[in-house]
Amino acid sequence: MRTMKNKLMLLVATLAITTSAATAAPKTSGVESTSDKQVVKQVRHELVTLPYYGVFDNLGYKVEGTTVTLFGQVTRPTTRHDAGRRVAKIAGVQQVVNNIKVLPLSSFDDSIRARTYRAVFRSGSLYRYAMGANPSIHIIVDRGHVTLEGVVGSKMDRQLAYIAANGVFGTFSVTNNLRTENDSEAY
């Protein structure tokens, strides 16, 4: 009975996460002209509205003239493909370099994702970062190694998320790349 309940909770968490849209604003490069600013805005919009982009994915981009370089990690190959295809259709983009890594399929990593999700978003007041269409904390799990990406409101929330993720059974390491809202201006 308990196993069934755990599987049901994992299924519900997975469905909730996969239906959520994007996270904090992807990292961008310096922008010089208004047309570049519009391209940056359109690239960000296309990435955050990908249908299967969620809390277990992390996307970033850099715009250099008419070339857009995509990077990050995703759990589905279709998300990688769709990101490149959508960005290539933007007016003013002539070349897309798709350096997005597709994370390996692993039930071990999937269980760590679910446990880390529960641990982080049940800690203190961190639940608010999972709410809405754009969760601002991303949990990347690659072969048992967890990386936290995104933007939080304070250094205390950053540390709280790290402590929660670090306490998850089965993780080999935790890297905390969370930025505070004040620090996010630099990216």
C-alpha positions in Angstrom: 0.0 0.0 0.0 2.8 2.4 0.9 4.6 1.6 -2.4 1.5 2.4 -4.3 1.1 5.7 -2.4 4.7 6.6 -3.2 4.3 5.8 -6.9 1.1 7.9 -7.0 2.8 10.8 -5.3 5.7 10.6 -7.8 3.3 10.4 -10.7 1.4 13.5 -9.5 4.6 15.4 -8.8 6.0 14.5 -12.3 2.7 15.6 -14.0 2.6 18.8 -12.1 6.2 19.6 -12.9 6.1 18.7 -16.6 3.0 20.9 -17.2 4.6 23.9 -15.6 6.3 26.3 -17.9 9.7 27.9 -17.5 11.8 29.2 -14.6 13.8 32.2 -13.9 15.0 34.2 -16.8 17.7 32.4 -18.8 21.2 34.0 -18.8 21.9 36.3 -21.6 24.9 38.1 -23.0 25.4 41.9 -23.2 23.1 43.6 -25.6 24.0 46.6 -27.8 21.2 47.6 -30.2 17.5 47.7 -30.0 17.1 44.9 -32.6 19.4 42.7 -30.4 17.2 43.6 -27.4 14.2 42.4 -29.3 15.9 39.2 -30.4 16.9 38.5 -26.7 13.3 39.2 -25.6 11.9 36.8 -28.3 14.5 34.1 -27.6 13.6 34.2 -23.9 9.9 34.1 -24.7 10.3 31.1 -27.0 12.3 29.2 -24.4 10.1 29.8 -21.4 7.0 28.8 -23.4 8.3 25.4 -24.5 5.6 22.8 -23.7 7.7 20.4 -21.7 10.1 22.8 -20.1 9.9 22.5 -16.4 11.6 22.5 -13.0 13.9 19.6 -14.0 15.2 21.5 -17.0 17.6 24.5 -17.3 18.0 26.6 -20.4 20.3 29.5 -21.1 21.3 31.4 -24.2 23.7 34.0 -25.6 23.0 36.3 -28.5 25.9 37.5 -30.6 24.8 39.4 -33.6 22.6 37.1 -35.7 23.9 33.9 -33.9 22.1 32.5 -30.9 23.9 29.9 -28.7 21.7 27.7 -26.6 23.0 25.8 -23.6 21.7 24.0 -20.5 20.3 20.6 -19.6 16.9 19.1 -20.4 15.3 15.7 -19.5 13.7 15.2 -22.9 15.3 15.2 -26.4 12.1 16.9 -27.8 12.7 19.9 -25.6 16.2 20.3 -27.0 15.0 20.0 -30.6 12.0 22.3 -30.0 14.2 25.0 -28.5 16.5 25.0 -31.4 13.6 24.9 -34.0 11.7 27.8 -32.3 14.7 30.1 -31.9 15.7 29.5 -35.5 12.4 30.9 -36.7 12.9 34.3 -34.9 13.4 37.2 -37.3 17.0 38.4 -37.1 18.4 35.0 -36.2 20.5 33.4 -38.9 22.3 30.7 -37.0 21.5 28.6 -33.9 24.2 26.7 -32.1 22.4 24.1 -30.0 24.6 23.1 -27.1 21.7 21.9 -24.9 22.6 18.6 -23.1 19.9 15.9 -22.9 20.3 14.2 -19.5 20.5 10.4 -19.5 17.4 8.4 -18.9 17.7 6.9 -15.4 15.1 5.8 -12.9 17.8 6.4 -10.2 18.0 10.1 -11.3 14.2 10.3 -11.5 13.8 9.2 -7.9 16.4 11.7 -6.8 14.5 14.4 -8.8 11.3 13.6 -7.0 12.9 13.4 -3.5 14.8 16.7 -4.1 11.7 18.4 -5.3 9.8 17.4 -2.2 12.7 18.3 0.1 13.4 21.7 -1.4 9.8 22.9 -1.8 8.7 21.6 1.6 11.5 23.5 3.4 10.5 26.7 5.1 8.9 29.1 2.8 10.5 27.7 -0.4 7.1 26.4 -1.7 6.5 29.8 -3.2 9.3 29.3 -5.7 7.4 26.3 -7.1 4.1 28.1 -7.6 2.9 29.6 -10.8 3.8 29.0 -14.4 7.4 29.9 -14.0 9.1 28.1 -11.1 12.3 30.0 -10.3 14.3 27.1 -8.9 15.4 24.4 -11.2 16.7 21.0 -10.1 19.1 19.3 -12.5 20.1 15.7 -11.7 22.8 14.1 -13.8 24.0 10.7 -12.7 23.2 11.3 -9.1 24.8 14.8 -9.0 22.3 17.6 -8.2 22.6 21.2 -9.4 20.3 23.9 -8.2 19.8 26.7 -10.8 17.6 29.8 -10.8 16.8 32.9 -8.8 15.6 33.2 -5.2 14.7 36.2 -3.1 17.4 36.1 -0.4 20.6 34.5 0.6 18.7 32.7 3.3 16.4 31.0 0.8 19.5 30.1 -1.3 21.1 28.4 1.7 17.9 26.7 2.8 17.4 25.2 -0.7 21.0 23.9 -0.6 20.6 22.4 2.8 17.4 20.7 1.8 18.9 19.3 -1.4 22.0 18.2 0.4 20.0 16.1 2.8 18.4 13.9 0.0 19.3 10.3 0.2 21.2 9.0 -2.8 22.7 12.2 -4.1 26.5 12.1 -4.7 26.9 15.9 -4.7 25.0 19.1 -4.7 26.1 22.3 -6.5 24.3 25.5 -5.6 24.1 27.9 -8.5 21.1 29.7 -7.2 21.4 33.5 -7.5 19.6 36.1 -5.4 17.4 38.7 -7.1 20.1 41.4 -6.5 22.8 39.1 -8.1 20.7 38.2 -11.1 21.3 41.6 -12.6 24.9 40.5 -13.6 23.6 37.7 -15.8 
